[in-house]
Amino acid sequence: MVLASQVLTGIVAALHVYFMVLEMFLWTTPYGAKTFGRTVAQQEASKTLAQNQGLYNGFLAAGLVWSLVANDAIAYPIRAFFLGCVVVAGLYGAITVNKKILFVQGLPAGIALLLTLIAR
């Protein structure tokens, strides 16, 4: 169970690195516009907000990676905290922006959190 928790946490961290790159660097590209179903002009108007959001996704990824490399004494609470943050962000995003966020962001983190709690 511990290995499954670690693997899924790694996947969630990788997703958040992708979100960070998408929001900080690819937001106003045709790929970024297509990903979010908006025009490049619409993306340009929200570029600064997206970069800020991307930075937060980077911090979540960093915390999750920290939980994977930390010693056993502190890895569990770090992992539980950061996975919990991602679950809350996924729920909030699903309520306020798009329900798809629940499945892309919240569900993987929720499963990883559940595995982490069970493995404890």
N, C-alpha and C positions, 0 to 999 in steps of 0.2 A: 504494500500500500504506500510506503514511503517513496519508493521509486516512481510509482504512478503519480503521486503528488508532485514530485520534482519535475517529471517530464511535462506534465500539464502546466505547471507553473512556468517552465521554460517556454512553452508554446504561447502562453498568455503574455509573457515578457516580449517575445518576438513580435507578436501582434502589435504591442504598444510601441515598439521601435518602428514598425511599419507605419502606424498611425502618426507617429511623430514626424517621420520623413515626409509622409503625404501632406500633413498640415503645415509643416514649416518650410518645405522646399518645393513641393510639387503642386501646391494649392492652385496656383494660377496657370498651370500648364493644361493643355488639352486633356491629359490623363486625369488630372485632379478634377477638372470640370466634369468630365464624363463619369468619374467615380461618384460624384455627389449629384449628378443629374442637373447641373446648372451651367450657365454660360461662363466663359472666361471672364467677361465683364462683371458678372455677379460675383465670381470668386475674387476678382480684384478688389471689389468694394469691401470684402470682409477679410482681406489678407492678414491684417494685423491681429485680428481676433483669432484667426485660425493658427497663426504662429504661436500665440500665447497658449492656446489649447494644446498645440503640439508639444510645447515645452512641458506642460503638465503630464502629457502621455509619456514623455521621456523620463520624467521623475518617477512615474509609476513603474516603468520598465526597469529603471535603475534599482528601485527598492526590491522588485521581484528577483532580479539577478543577485542582489545583496543577500537575499534570503537563501539563495542556492549555494553561495560560496561561504556564508557565515558558519562559524562553528555550531555544533549541535545545540549548545546551551541557549543560543539566541535565535537560531534559524526559524524555529516554529512561530514565536510571536511576531517576528518580522514578516514572515510569509502570510500568516493569518491577517495581519493588519493591512498589508498592501493588496492582498486578494479581496479583502472586505471593501477596501476603497474602490477597487475596480467594479465589484458587484454593485455598489451604490451608484457609481458613475453610469454603469450600464442601465440600471433601473431609471435613473433620472433622465438619461438620454432617450430612453424608450418612451417615457411619459411626455417629454417636452419637445423632442425633435422627430424621431422616427422609430417605430417599433422594431425595426430590423436591428437596431443597436443592442437590444436585449439579447438577441441570438448571436451576434457577432462579437460583442464585448462581454456582456453580463453572464451568459450561459457558460462559456468556457471557464471564466473565473469562478463562477458558482460551483461548478463541478470540481475544479482544483481546490477550492476552499473546503468543500465537503470531504474530499479525499485527504486533505491536510488534517482536518479535525478527526477523521476516523483513524488516521495513522498515528495520531498522538496517543 
